[in-house]
Each structure stands twice: as structure tokens, then as C-alpha cells.
Amino acid sequence: MARGQRKTIDEKIAAKQELIEALMTRVESEQRELEELYEAKRRKELEAVSDLIEESGLTTEEVTEALQQYLDARDETA
């Protein structure tokens, strides 16, 4: 059975470089998508905290102070 023309080493190198570039582009795209998902998760968590603060009737300053007191007390027991 006859075989087609074999690729030269330079052609193989070029093909690998193209493949690597394509994969790097894909990785960058996937990384951006992952960062967008993390940001969406963060926004959702912040919205939940914001809703809780609003429902409690406390000001953000009161919540901040309460959290700081909790953290200080927790650090003292650690």
C-alpha cells in the first residue's frame, strides 16, 4: 500500500506550535470563564448577605461592629 508524502520535521514542528497556540487560547478562554463563574458566585453570596442585613433592619455599621466583636472574641478563645 502506497503511503502519502511524509511530513518534514519543520512541518511537524510548525503543526505542534499551532496546536500549542490553539490549546493556550483555549486555556485562556476557559480561565476567563472560570473567573466569571467565581465573580458570579461572589455576587450571589454578597446579595445573600445584603438581603440578610436588610431583613435584620441593622445598618452596615452595626453589622460590621457585630462581626468585628465576634472575630475578636473568637481570636481570644483560639
Buried (B, 14 or more C-beta within 10 A) or exposed (E): EEEEEEEEEEEEEEEEEEEEEEEEEEEEEEEEEEEEEEEEEEEEEEEEEEEEBEEEEBEEEEBEEEEEEEEEEEEEEE
